[in-house]
């Protein structure tokens, strides 16, 4: 029961953090590129890499990684934003968003693992 409550709490906090971070980033940037989603997903990738690098327990990984970061990051929004750009006739922006998201995520995971000591 305690684990379920921790998952619920971490998931709720992750979702609220995503809403806040995305809102702040989007308010400071141009609307044509979904930078808020890129920042959120990259930060989440870094934290997941960090958890892996630190070798945290399965329980911690479940609570922080799956519940907290899982609700913080958003694959579906990233893909929807990419798709909408293509639908709107801006294939260039769609490809930039797709490639930037993949590259930033991979680099962020690697950096997180390095910072966590897994090199």
TIRO-393308 format. One record per residue: chain; x, y, z of N, C-alpha, C in turn; residue number from 1; residue in one letter. Coordinates in steps of 0.05 Angstrom, whole numbers, padded with zeros to 5 digits. Example, Ala and Ser with C-alpha at 12.3 -4.5 7.8 and 13.67 -1.06 7.14 Angstrom:
% TIRO-393308
REC  c     npx     npy     npz    capx    capy    capz     cpx     cpy     cpz    k  r
REC  A   00264  -00114   00156   00246  -00090   00156   00264  -00066   00156    1  A
REC  A   00257  -00045   00142   00273  -00021   00143   00258   00001   00157    2  S
This chain:
% TIRO-393308
REC  c     npx     npy     npz    capx    capy    capz     cpx     cpy     cpz    k  r
REC  A   00016  -00024   00000   00000   00000   00000   00017   00025   00000    1  X
REC  A   00039   00025   00015   00057   00048   00016   00069   00054  -00011    2  X
REC  A   00077   00032  -00025   00088   00036  -00052   00068   00049  -00070    3  X
REC  A   00043   00040  -00069   00022   00052  -00086   00019   00082  -00080    4  X
REC  A   00020   00089  -00055   00017   00117  -00047   00041   00134  -00057    5  X
REC  A   00065   00122  -00055   00089   00136  -00064   00088   00140  -00095    6  X
REC  A   00078   00119  -00109   00075   00122  -00138   00055   00144  -00145    7  X
REC  A   00033   00144  -00131   00013   00165  -00135   00024   00193  -00130    8  X
REC  A   00039   00196  -00108   00050   00222  -00101   00071   00230  -00121    9  X
REC  A   00089   00212  -00128   00111   00219  -00147   00099   00225  -00174   10  X
REC  A   00079   00210  -00182   00067   00215  -00208   00053   00242  -00209   11  X
REC  A   00040   00249  -00188   00027   00275  -00187   00047   00298  -00187   12  X
REC  A   00068   00295  -00172   00089   00315  -00171   00103   00318  -00198   13  X
REC  A   00108   00295  -00211   00120   00296  -00238   00103   00310  -00258   14  X
REC  A   00077   00305  -00257   00058   00318  -00276   00057   00348  -00271   15  X
REC  A   00056   00356  -00246   00055   00384  -00239   00081   00398  -00247   16  X
REC  A   00104   00385  -00243   00129   00396  -00251   00131   00400  -00281   17  X
REC  A   00121   00380  -00296   00121   00383  -00325   00104   00407  -00334   18  X
REC  A   00081   00409  -00322   00064   00432  -00329   00078   00458  -00323   19  X
REC  A   00091   00460  -00301   00105   00485  -00293   00129   00491  -00311   20  X
REC  A   00146   00472  -00315   00170   00476  -00331   00163   00482  -00359   21  X
REC  A   00145   00467  -00371   00137   00472  -00399   00125   00500  -00402   22  X
REC  A   00109   00507  -00383   00097   00534  -00384   00117   00556  -00382   23  X
REC  A   00136   00554  -00365   00157   00575  -00362   00174   00576  -00387   24  X
REC  A   00183   00553  -00397   00200   00553  -00421   00184   00565  -00445   25  X
REC  A   00160   00556  -00449   00144   00565  -00472   00139   00596  -00470   26  X
REC  A   00136   00606  -00446   00131   00635  -00443   00155   00652  -00449   27  X
REC  A   00179   00639  -00449   00203   00654  -00455   00214   00650  -00483   28  X
REC  A   00201   00633  -00499   00211   00626  -00525   00191   00633  -00548   29  X
REC  A   00201   00629  -00572   00184   00631  -00595   00164   00608  -00596   30  X
REC  A   00141   00613  -00605   00120   00592  -00606   00124   00572  -00629   31  X
REC  A   00140   00578  -00648   00142   00561  -00672   00156   00534  -00666   32  X
REC  A   00173   00533  -00646   00187   00509  -00638   00179   00501  -00610   33  X
REC  A   00171   00476  -00606   00162   00467  -00579   00185   00461  -00560   34  X
REC  A   00199   00483  -00552   00223   00480  -00535   00216   00470  -00507   35  X
REC  A   00192   00476  -00497   00184   00467  -00471   00185   00436  -00469   36  X
REC  A   00174   00423  -00489   00174   00394  -00489   00202   00383  -00491   37  X
REC  A   00219   00395  -00507   00246   00387  -00510   00261   00389  -00483   38  X
REC  A   00258   00411  -00470   00271   00415  -00444   00261   00395  -00423   39  X
REC  A   00235   00391  -00422   00224   00372  -00403   00235   00344  -00408   40  X
REC  A   00233   00335  -00433   00241   00308  -00440   00271   00304  -00436   41  X
REC  A   00287   00324  -00442   00316   00322  -00439   00323   00321  -00409   42  X
REC  A   00310   00337  -00393   00315   00336  -00364   00307   00309  -00353   43  X
REC  A   00285   00298  -00362   00276   00272  -00353   00296   00250  -00361   44  X
REC  A   00307   00252  -00385   00327   00232  -00394   00352   00234  -00377   45  X
REC  A   00360   00258  -00370   00383   00262  -00353   00379   00248  -00326   46  X
REC  A   00356   00253  -00314   00350   00241  -00288   00349   00210  -00290   47  X
REC  A   00337   00200  -00310   00337   00170  -00314   00365   00159  -00317   48  X
REC  A   00382   00173  -00333   00410   00165  -00336   00424   00167  -00309   49  X
REC  A   00419   00187  -00294   00431   00191  -00268   00424   00168  -00249   50  X
REC  A   00398   00161  -00249   00389   00138  -00232   00403   00112  -00240   51  X
REC  A   00405   00108  -00266   00419   00084  -00276   00449   00085  -00268   52  X
REC  A   00461   00108  -00271   00490   00111  -00264   00495   00107  -00235   53  X
REC  A   00476   00115  -00218   00479   00112  -00189   00473   00084  -00180   54  X
REC  A   00459   00068  -00197   00452   00041  -00190   00432   00040  -00167   55  X
REC  A   00412   00057  -00168   00392   00058  -00147   00376   00031  -00146   56  X
REC  A   00364   00027  -00124   00348   00002  -00120   00324   00001  -00139   57  X
REC  A   00313  -00023  -00142   00289  -00026  -00158   00266  -00009  -00148   58  X
REC  A   00264  -00008  -00121   00242   00007  -00109   00245   00037  -00115   59  X
REC  A   00269   00048  -00112   00274   00076  -00118   00269   00081  -00148   60  X
REC  A   00279   00063  -00164   00275   00066  -00193   00245   00067  -00200   61  X
REC  A   00229   00050  -00187   00200   00049  -00191   00187   00076  -00184   62  X
REC  A   00194   00086  -00160   00181   00110  -00150   00191   00135  -00166   63  X
REC  A   00217   00139  -00166   00228   00163  -00179   00227   00161  -00209   64  X
REC  A   00237   00139  -00220   00239   00136  -00249   00212   00131  -00263   65  X
REC  A   00198   00110  -00255   00174   00103  -00269   00151   00123  -00263   66  X
REC  A   00147   00128  -00237   00124   00146  -00230   00131   00175  -00233   67  X
REC  A   00153   00184  -00221   00159   00213  -00222   00168   00222  -00249   68  X
REC  A   00189   00210  -00260   00199   00219  -00286   00180   00209  -00309   69  X
REC  A   00168   00186  -00306   00149   00177  -00326   00126   00196  -00330   70  X
REC  A   00117   00209  -00308   00095   00228  -00311   00105   00256  -00318   71  X
REC  A   00130   00261  -00314   00142   00286  -00320   00148   00288  -00350   72  X
REC  A   00159   00267  -00362   00166   00268  -00390   00142   00261  -00407   73  X
REC  A   00144   00267  -00433   00121   00263  -00450   00128   00256  -00479   74  X
REC  A   00130   00230  -00485   00135   00221  -00512   00111   00228  -00530   75  X
REC  A   00087   00225  -00520   00064   00229  -00537   00061   00258  -00546   76  X
REC  A   00067   00277  -00529   00066   00305  -00536   00087   00312  -00557   77  X
REC  A   00111   00301  -00553   00133   00305  -00572   00125   00295  -00599   78  X
REC  A   00113   00271  -00601   00105   00261  -00627   00082   00276  -00639   79  X
REC  A   00063   00285  -00622   00040   00301  -00632   00050   00328  -00643   80  X
REC  A   00068   00341  -00629   00079   00366  -00639   00094   00362  -00665   81  X
REC  A   00109   00340  -00667   00123   00334  -00692   00103   00330  -00715   82  X
REC  A   00083   00314  -00709   00062   00308  -00729   00047   00333  -00738   83  X
REC  A   00040   00349  -00719   00026   00374  -00725   00042   00393  -00743   84  X
REC  A   00068   00394  -00738   00085   00411  -00755   00085   00400  -00784   85  X
REC  A   00087   00374  -00787   00085   00362  -00814   00058   00367  -00826   86  X
REC  A   00037   00364  -00811   00010   00368  -00821   00006   00397  -00830   87  X
REC  A   00018   00415  -00816   00016   00444  -00823   00034   00452  -00846   88  X
REC  A   00048   00432  -00858   00064   00437  -00881   00093   00445  -00875   89  X
REC  A   00101   00443  -00850   00128   00450  -00842   00144   00425  -00836   90  X
REC  A   00151   00410  -00857   00166   00385  -00853   00193   00391  -00841   91  X
REC  A   00205   00414  -00848   00231   00421  -00837   00230   00422  -00806   92  X
REC  A   00210   00436  -00796   00207   00439  -00767   00201   00412  -00754   93  X
REC  A   00185   00395  -00768   00179   00369  -00758   00204   00352  -00755   94  X
REC  A   00221   00352  -00775   00246   00337  -00774   00265   00349  -00753   95  X
REC  A   00266   00375  -00751   00284   00387  -00731   00274   00379  -00703   96  X
REC  A   00248   00380  -00698   00238   00372  -00672   00244   00342  -00666   97  X
REC  A   00240   00325  -00686   00245   00297  -00682   00274   00291  -00676   98  X
REC  A   00292   00302  -00693   00321   00297  -00690   00331   00310  -00664   99  X
REC  A   00323   00334  -00659   00331   00348  -00634   00323   00332  -00609  100  X
REC  A   00299   00322  -00609   00289   00306  -00586   00305   00281  -00582  101  X
REC  A   00310   00267  -00604   00326   00242  -00602   00355   00248  -00593  102  X
REC  A   00367   00268  -00605   00395   00274  -00599   00398   00284  -00570  103  X
REC  A   00380   00302  -00563   00381   00314  -00535   00376   00292  -00515  104  X
REC  A   00357   00274  -00520   00351   00253  -00501   00374   00234  -00497  105  X
REC  A   00387   00226  -00519   00409   00208  -00518   00433   00220  -00503  106  X
REC  A   00439   00245  -00510   00461   00259  -00496   00455   00263  -00467  107  X
REC  A   00430   00270  -00460   00423   00274  -00432   00425   00248  -00416  108  X
REC  A   00416   00225  -00427   00419   00200  -00413   00449   00194  -00408  109  X
REC  A   00465   00197  -00429   00494   00192  -00426   00506   00210  -00405  110  X
REC  A   00500   00235  -00405   00510   00253  -00385   00501   00245  -00357  111  X
REC  A   00476   00238  -00354   00466   00229  -00328   00480   00204  -00318  112  X
REC  A   00485   00185  -00336   00500   00161  -00328   00529   00168  -00320  113  X
REC  A   00541   00187  -00335   00569   00195  -00328   00569   00209  -00300  114  X
REC  A   00550   00228  -00296   00549   00241  -00270   00543   00222  -00248  115  X
REC  A   00527   00201  -00254   00521   00181  -00234   00543   00161  -00229  116  X
REC  A   00564   00162  -00245   00587   00146  -00240   00589   00121  -00257  117  X
REC  A   00571   00117  -00276   00571   00093  -00292   00588   00097  -00317  118  X
REC  A   00597   00122  -00323   00614   00128  -00345   00605   00114  -00370  119  X
